[in-house]
Amino acid sequence: MPLASQTISKDFTPSANGDVPHLFLALVCDRLSVPSIRICLHGVEELSIGRGDLDRGGERSGSGARLALCVPDDRMSGDHATFRRVMGRWFVEDTHSRNGTLLNGRRIDRKVLEDGDLLELGHSFFIFRGAIPPAPAAGPVVYSDERRPAAEGFETLLPSLAREFVRAETIARTSIPVVLRGATGTGKEVIASAIHALSGRHGAFVPVDCGALSPALLQSELLGHCKGAFSGAREDRAGLVRNADGGTLFLDGVEELPAAAQPLLLRVLEHGEVLPVGAKAPIKVDVRVVAASQQNLEALAAEQRFRSDLLARLSGLTLELPPVRERREDLGLLVRALLRRKLGQSMDEVGFTCEAARALFVHGWPRNLRELEKALEAALVLAGRERIGLHHLPAAVVREPPLPANAETPLAGPPAGATAPAAKVQHFIDELSRRHVVRVVVAYAVAVFGALQGADVIVTRLSLPPQWMTWIVAACLAGLPVAVILAWIFDWTRQGIVRTPPISADQRALLARGRRRRKRTLVLAGCILGVIGAVGAMWWRNRARPSPSTRQTNRATERTP
């Protein structure tokens, strides 16, 4: 099949029931302008990946479809690797590429894929997901540059997170409060700013660090004060809430909001008014509140550490923002967004070595986007005009964690390019097992043993010459290689006797799991054949040795003149 991207139907919709496997092109090290790609593998039997220009058109029909994806990566071969679905499992096989295929940092020939595996084809990084929720309204192949985000910070190829961003975009046009929940550095303020930008509100976006509010001046900072309301109040001050009038008030770390401030904020949310310190009448305000929290506010309310009535006013919509370690599929998107914000159009001049890119993918990013941004900023300065290498990254990123448990040696076959004799022997053993040659030999030996017993009785009772048994044994021995050859070439199926097809790489990988059992079977078969051979030799020896009466007769005959 020529490696050109086949066209894919735009109305293709994966099954809405259950999760489905996906493959993500996350990053091309030498060309950051190449978009990230999400490929839904529902209904796909085979996917070929190789070097070429992106081709987004075409059509695919029916089930069992075969797809081909071209990636503009000069270090990738024209036909680099093939992904196949065999018995419900996905395999990757390197198709004799020049630079090889790496799985979790190890070069492989072929291997079964597990959820979260990181693959390197040339200088391109892919991530395989075994089962994630599909995107019902999207086609099987989605390019990141075709899905223009509504605002900065909404970039993602993860269907579950994309649905959250769609909900945020829909509710942004209203005045409903929003709670953003996620670990530190997950971009909560960026999302809050995006919600404000989509809301169409003409007021300001006012961020408030709730943990930094002074308890002594709490009411004055939030609600403002009038001139002369207290010592030092030399002029009127609007306060943070009134500064956000007509806009959005972003409460960062709302779980740290002092207990004295919670009823003040409750009045703002419930009645839409503030009472500045020293004022005699409340002032109406139009404020949209977006709160961010690292903790579960419902659990805090159950422990009476947060007012439940305030939580009820805040929880119009709650969005969960996952940490970066759970968004590895989006890492290329995030890197491009951060570099574009820093460098603009000159971002295309930046590149990564494979070692540096691999370190970015395997690092856990405990401080999330904030840590990623600072690591990229430092690497840009240290690299200068060079590609960003492993030595340009912070020590915490370079320190590689152990490979996952599923990143072991390949299930079948040697590493790419290896020609070890042991691999050829193992291949031969796999063929013997798949073609049932050992079973045929054992069955033939048992049948011959029984046939010789019956032939011996017939020859003895019919007083036939002893040479008949010799001829019968010779015929049985001559039939053994014929039976082996027939077992190797043909296979007996329900449809009849058919020619055995050549073993495929995927079938060999599946056979690899039963090698220990097959070795035991070979040993047992050898023992059985040995016993049968020993018994047959003893029988033949006794059969060929003349009886005492026969020896006496022969001696008498020799003495007779």
C-alpha positions in Angstrom: 0.0 0.0 0.0 1.6 3.3 -0.9 2.1 5.5 2.0 -0.3 8.3 1.2 -3.0 9.4 3.6 -6.3 7.8 2.8 -9.3 9.9 2.9 -11.5 9.6 6.0 -15.2 10.2 6.2 -16.0 13.3 8.1 -19.3 11.8 9.4 -17.5 8.8 11.0 -18.6 8.6 14.6 -17.1 6.1 17.1 -19.2 4.1 19.4 -20.7 6.3 22.1 -20.8 3.3 24.5 -17.5 2.7 26.2 -14.0 4.0 25.7 -11.9 3.4 22.6 -8.2 3.3 21.8 -6.5 6.5 20.4 -3.0 7.4 19.1 -1.7 10.9 19.5 1.1 12.6 17.6 2.3 14.9 20.4 5.5 16.5 19.1 7.9 16.6 16.1 11.2 17.7 17.6 12.6 19.4 14.5 9.4 21.1 13.3 7.3 22.5 16.1 5.0 24.0 13.5 3.6 20.5 12.8 0.3 20.3 14.6 -0.5 17.6 17.1 -2.8 14.9 15.8 -5.4 12.7 17.5 -6.3 9.4 15.8 -9.3 7.4 17.0 -8.6 3.8 16.3 -12.2 2.6 16.7 -13.0 0.5 13.7 -9.4 0.6 12.4 -7.5 -2.6 11.8 -4.2 -1.2 10.6 -2.4 2.1 10.6 0.8 2.8 8.7 3.0 5.8 9.5 5.8 7.2 7.4 7.5 10.3 6.2 5.5 12.7 3.9 3.5 15.9 3.8 0.3 16.1 5.8 -2.6 15.1 3.7 -5.9 15.7 5.4 -8.4 14.7 2.7 -9.9 11.5 1.5 -12.4 8.8 2.4 -12.6 5.6 4.4 -15.4 3.1 4.2 -16.7 0.2 6.3 -15.1 -1.6 9.2 -11.6 -3.1 9.2 -10.3 0.0 7.6 -6.6 0.7 6.9 -5.2 4.1 7.4 -2.0 5.8 6.5 -0.6 8.8 8.2 2.2 11.0 6.7 4.4 13.1 9.1 6.8 15.7 7.8 9.8 14.4 9.8 13.0 14.0 7.9 14.3 11.4 10.3 11.4 9.1 9.6 11.5 6.5 6.9 9.0 6.5 4.0 7.3 3.4 5.6 8.4 3.6 9.2 6.0 1.6 11.4 2.7 -0.2 11.3 0.1 -0.5 14.0 -2.2 -3.5 13.9 -5.1 -4.8 15.9 -4.8 -8.5 16.6 -7.4 -10.3 18.8 -8.4 -7.0 20.5 -4.8 -5.9 21.3 -2.8 -3.3 19.4 0.7 -4.0 18.2 3.4 -1.8 16.8 5.9 -3.2 14.3 8.9 -1.4 12.9 8.9 -1.9 9.1 12.7 -1.9 8.7 13.1 1.8 9.2 16.5 3.4 9.1 16.4 5.1 12.6 14.2 2.4 14.3 11.2 2.6 16.6 11.5 3.2 20.3 8.9 2.2 22.9 9.3 3.8 26.3 12.9 4.7 25.4 13.9 1.2 24.2 14.3 0.1 20.6 11.9 -2.6 19.5 11.1 -4.7 16.5 7.5 -5.4 17.5 5.6 -5.3 20.7 2.1 -5.2 22.1 1.0 -1.7 23.2 -0.2 -0.8 26.7 -2.1 2.3 27.8 0.2 5.3 28.1 3.1 4.0 26.1 5.5 6.6 24.6 6.7 5.8 21.1 9.4 7.5 19.1 9.4 7.2 15.3 12.3 9.2 13.9 12.1 12.5 15.8 8.4 12.3 16.3 6.8 11.4 19.6 3.5 9.5 19.8 1.4 8.4 22.8 -0.9 5.4 22.8 -4.0 5.4 24.9 -5.7 2.1 25.3 -9.2 3.3 26.3 -10.4 6.9 26.6 -13.8 8.5 26.0 -14.3 9.3 22.3 -15.3 12.7 20.9 -18.8 12.0 19.4 -18.9 14.9 17.0 -15.4 14.6 15.7 -13.9 12.5 12.9 -11.3 9.8 13.5 -8.4 12.1 12.7 -8.2 15.5 14.3 -5.5 18.1 13.8 -4.9 20.6 16.5 -4.6 23.6 14.1 -8.1 22.8 12.7 -9.7 23.1 16.2 -9.3 26.8 16.9 -9.7 27.4 20.6 -12.3 29.9 21.7 -9.6 31.6 23.9 -6.1 31.1 25.0 -5.8 28.2 27.4 -8.5 26.1 25.8 -6.1 24.1 23.6 -6.4 20.4 24.1 -6.8 17.2 22.1 -8.2 15.2 25.0 -11.9 14.6 24.4 -12.8 14.7 28.1 -11.0 18.0 28.7 -12.4 19.4 25.5 -15.9 18.8 26.7 -15.0 20.7 29.9 -13.8 23.6 27.9 -16.9 23.6 25.7 -19.0 23.8 28.9 -16.8 26.7 30.1 -17.2 28.5 26.7 -21.0 28.0 26.8 -21.4 29.3 30.3 -18.9 32.2 29.9 -21.6 34.3 28.2 -23.7 34.3 31.4 -23.1 35.7 34.8 -23.2 32.2 36.5 -20.3 31.8 39.0 -17.6 29.2 38.1 -15.3 27.2 40.4 -12.0 26.0 38.9 -10.5 23.0 40.8 -7.0 21.8 40.2 -3.5 21.6 41.6 -1.2 24.5 41.7 0.1 25.6 38.3 -2.6 23.9 36.2 -3.5 27.2 34.6 -6.6 28.2 36.7 -6.0 32.0 36.2 -5.5 31.5 32.5 -8.8 29.7 32.2 -10.5 32.4 34.4 -9.1 35.1 32.2 -10.4 33.2 29.1 -13.8 32.9 30.6 -13.8 36.7 31.2 -12.7 37.3 27.6 -15.5 35.2 26.3 -18.1 36.7 28.5 -18.2 40.0 26.7 -18.2 42.0 29.9 -16.7 45.4 29.6 -15.3 45.7 33.1 -11.9 44.6 34.4 -10.6 41.2 35.3 -9.5 41.5 38.9 -7.5 38.6 40.4 -7.5 38.3 44.2 -5.1 36.2 46.2 -7.3 35.1 49.0 -4.5 33.8 51.1 -2.8 37.2 51.1 -5.7 39.3 52.4 -5.0 41.1 55.6 -7.5 40.1 58.4 -7.2 43.6 59.9 -8.1 45.4 56.7 -10.2 42.7 55.2 -13.5 44.6 54.8 -11.7 47.7 53.5 -9.7 45.8 50.9 -12.7 43.9 49.6 -15.5 46.4 49.9 -13.6 49.7 50.0 -14.0 52.6 52.4 -15.1 56.2 52.5 -12.9 59.2 53.3 -12.5 59.6 57.1 -14.1 56.2 57.9 -11.1 55.4 60.1 -7.7 56.8 60.9 -5.6 57.0 57.8 -8.6 56.9 55.4 -7.7 60.2 53.6 -9.7 59.4 50.4 -12.4 57.2 49.1 -11.3 53.7 48.0 -13.5 51.5 45.8 -12.1 48.1 46.9 -11.5 45.0 45.0 -15.2 44.1 44.4 -16.1 47.5 43.0 -12.9 47.5 40.8 -14.4 44.4 39.1 -17.8 46.1 38.6 -19.0 45.1 35.1 -16.2 42.6 34.9 -14.9 39.4 36.6 -13.6 39.0 40.2 -11.2 36.0 40.3 -10.8 34.5 43.8 -7.6 32.5 43.7 -7.2 30.0 46.6 -10.8 30.6 47.7 -10.4 27.9 50.3 -8.0 30.2 52.2 -10.6 33.0 52.3 -10.7 34.2 56.0 -13.9 33.3 57.9 -14.6 37.0 58.4 -14.6 37.6 54.7 -17.0 34.8 53.7 -20.2 36.6 54.8 -19.1 39.7 53.0 -18.7 37.8 49.8 -21.9 36.0 50.3 -23.8 39.4 50.4 -22.2 40.4 47.1 -23.2 37.1 45.4 -26.7 37.1 46.9 -27.8 40.7 46.6 -25.3 42.2 44.2 -24.3 45.0 46.5 -21.5 46.1 48.8 -21.4 48.3 51.8 -18.0 50.2 52.0 -16.6 51.0 55.4 -18.1 54.3 56.6 -20.9 54.3 54.0 -24.5 54.6 55.0 -26.1 52.9 52.1 -25.1 49.8 50.0 -23.9 50.3 46.4 -25.1 48.1 43.6 -22.4 46.1 41.7 -22.5 43.8 38.7 -19.7 41.3 39.3 -19.1 37.9 37.9 -17.2 35.7 40.3 -14.8 32.9 39.3 -13.2 31.0 42.2 -10.2 28.7 42.1 -9.4 26.0 44.6 -6.8 23.3 45.1 -9.0 21.5 47.6 -12.4 19.9 47.5 -14.7 22.7 48.7 -17.6 20.3 49.4 -15.3 18.3 51.8 -14.3 21.6 53.5 -17.9 22.5 53.9 -18.7 19.1 55.4 -15.9 19.7 57.9 -17.4 23.2 58.6 -14.2 24.9 57.4 -16.0 26.6 54.6 -19.5 28.1 54.6 -21.9 25.8 52.8 -24.2 28.7 51.9 -21.3 30.5 50.2 -20.4 27.3 48.4 -23.9 27.0 47.1 -23.6 30.6 45.7 -20.2 29.9 44.1 -20.9 26.5 42.5 -22.8 27.4 39.4 -20.3 25.3 37.3 -17.3 23.4 38.6 -14.5 22.6 36.1 -11.8 20.1 36.9 -8.3 21.0 35.5 -6.0 18.0 35.3 -2.3 18.3 36.1 0.3 18.2 33.3 1.2 14.6 34.1 -2.3 13.6 33.1 -2.1 15.7 29.9 0.9 14.1 28.2 -1.0 14.0 25.0 -1.3 17.8 25.1 2.4 18.3 26.0 3.3 19.4 22.4 0.4 21.8 22.4 1.4 23.3 25.7 5.1 23.6 24.7 4.0 25.4 21.4 1.7 27.7 23.3 4.3 28.7 25.8 7.0 29.2 23.2 4.6 31.2 21.0 3.8 33.5 23.9 7.5 34.0 24.5 8.9 34.0 20.9 6.0 34.7 18.6 6.6 33.6 15.0 10.3 32.8 15.6 9.1 29.8 17.6 9.6 27.7 14.4 13.3 28.1 14.8 13.3 26.2 18.0 14.0 22.5 18.1 14.6 19.7 20.6 16.9 16.7 20.6 15.1 13.4 21.1 16.8 13.0 24.6 15.4 16.4 25.7 11.9 15.7 24.3 11.9 12.3 26.0 12.8 13.9 29.3 9.9 16.3 28.9 7.5 13.5 28.4 8.7 11.2 31.3 9.0 14.0 33.8 6.1 14.2 36.3 5.8 18.0 36.4 4.7 18.3 40.0 4.4 22.1 39.7 2.6 21.7 36.3 2.5 24.5 33.8 4.4 26.9 35.9 7.4 24.5 36.1 7.2 23.7 32.4 7.2 27.4 31.5 10.3 28.2 33.6 12.1 25.1 32.3 11.5 26.2 28.7 12.6 29.8 29.4 15.9 28.6 31.0 16.5 26.1 28.2 16.0 28.8 25.5 18.6 31.0 27.1 21.1 28.3 27.6 20.6 26.8 24.1 21.0 30.0 22.2 20.8 29.2 18.5 21.2 25.4 19.1 18.5 22.8 19.5 17.5 22.4 23.1 19.3 19.4 24.5 19.2 17.4 27.6 22.0 19.5 29.2 19.9 22.6 28.8 17.0 21.4 30.9 16.8 21.7 34.7 18.3 18.9 36.8 14.9 17.8 38.1 13.7 17.3 34.5 16.8 15.4 33.4 16.6 13.0 36.3 14.8 10.1 34.5 12.4 8.0 36.6 12.4 4.2 36.1 10.6 2.9 33.0 7.1 1.7 33.5 6.6 -2.0 34.2 5.2 -2.6 30.7 8.4 -1.3 29.1 10.2 -4.6 29.0 12.0 -6.4 26.3 10.0 -7.1 23.1 7.6 -10.0 23.3 8.9 -11.6 20.1 11.9 -11.2 17.9 15.3 -9.6 18.5 15.8 -5.8 18.6 15.7 -4.1 15.2 18.7 -5.1 13.1 19.7 -8.1 15.3 20.4 -11.5 13.7 21.1 -13.6 16.8 21.1 -17.4 16.1 18.9 -17.9 19.2 16.2 -15.7 17.6 16.3 -18.0 14.5 16.0 -21.1 16.6 13.1 -19.5 18.5 11.4 -18.6 15.2 11.8 -22.3 14.1 10.3 -23.5 17.4 7.3 -21.1 16.9 6.7 -22.5 13.5 6.8 -26.1 14.8 4.2 -25.2 17.4 1.9 -23.3 15.1 2.0 -26.0 12.4 1.4 -28.8 15.0 4.4 -30.8 13.8 5.2 -32.2 17.3 1.7 -33.4 17.7 1.8 -35.1 14.4 5.1 -36.8 15.2 3.8 -38.1 18.5 0.5 -39.3 17.0 2.4 -41.0 14.1 4.8 -42.7 16.6 1.9 -44.1 18.6 0.0 -45.2 15.5 3.2 -47.0 14.1 3.8 -48.7 17.4 0.2 -50.1 17.4 0.5 -51.0 13.7 3.7 -53.0 14.3 2.1 -54.9 17.2 -0.8 -55.9 14.9 1.6 -56.7 12.0 3.6 -59.0 14.2 0.6 -61.0 15.1 -0.5 -61.3 11.5 2.9 -62.3 10.2 3.3 -64.9 12.9 -0.1 -66.5 12.4 0.1 -66.6 8.7 3.7 -68.0 8.9 5.0 -65.3 6.5 8.7 -64.8 6.0 10.5 -62.6 8.6 11.5 -60.2 5.9 7.9 -58.9 5.8 8.3 -57.3 9.2 11.6 -55.7 8.0 9.7 -54.2 5.1 6.9 -53.0 7.3 9.2 -51.2 9.7 11.2 -49.6 6.8 7.9 -48.4 5.3 6.8 -46.9 8.7 10.2 -45.1 9.1 10.0 -43.8 5.6 6.5 -42.4 6.3 7.7 -40.3 9.2 9.4 -37.5 7.1 6.4 -37.6 4.8 4.1 -36.9 7.7 6.3 -34.1 9.0 6.4 -32.4 5.5 2.6 -32.7 5.1 2.1 -31.3 8.6 4.4 -28.4 7.8 2.7 -27.5 4.5 -1.0 -28.2 5.2 -3.4 -27.6 8.0 -6.6 -29.4 8.8 -9.4 -26.9 9.6 -13.2 -27.0 9.7 -13.2 -25.9 6.1 -11.0 -28.9 5.2 -7.3 -29.3 4.4 -5.8 -26.0 3.5 -2.3 -24.7 3.0 -0.8 -23.2 6.1 -0.3 -19.5 5.7 3.1 -18.0 6.7 3.3 -16.8 10.3 2.9 -13.0 10.8 4.8 -10.9 13.2 1.7 -10.3 15.3 1.0 -14.0 15.6 4.6 -14.7 16.5 4.2 -12.1 19.3 1.2 -13.8 20.6 2.9 -17.2 20.4 5.8 -15.8 22.5 3.6 -15.9 25.6 3.3 -19.7 25.5 6.9 -20.5 24.8 7.6 -21.9 28.3 4.6 -24.2 28.0 5.7 -25.3 24.5 9.2 -26.1 25.8 7.6 -28.4 28.4 5.6 -30.0 25.6 8.7 -30.5 23.5 10.5 -32.2 26.5 7.5 -34.4 27.2 7.2 -35.3 23.5 10.9 -36.2 23.5 10.5 -38.4 26.5 7.5 -40.2 24.9 9.4 -40.7 21.6 12.4 -42.0 23.6 10.3 -44.5 25.5 8.6 -45.6 22.3 12.0 -45.9 20.6 13.5 -47.9 23.5 10.5 -50.3 23.6 10.6 -50.7 19.9 14.3 -51.4 19.9 13.9 -54.0 22.6 11.0 -55.6 20.7 13.0 -55.7 17.5 16.0 -57.2 19.2 13.9 -59.9 20.7 12.1 -60.4 17.4 15.4 -60.7 15.5 17.0 -63.1 18.0 16.1 -66.7 17.2 14.4 -68.9 19.8 16.3 -71.8 21.5 14.4 -74.4 19.5 15.2 -72.6 16.3 18.9 -72.5 17.2 18.9 -76.3 17.9 17.2 -76.9 14.6 19.7 -74.7 12.8 22.6 -76.6 14.4 21.1 -79.9 13.5 20.7 -78.8 9.9 24.3 -77.7 9.8 25.5 -81.1 11.1 23.4 -83.0 8.6 25.7 -84.0 5.5 
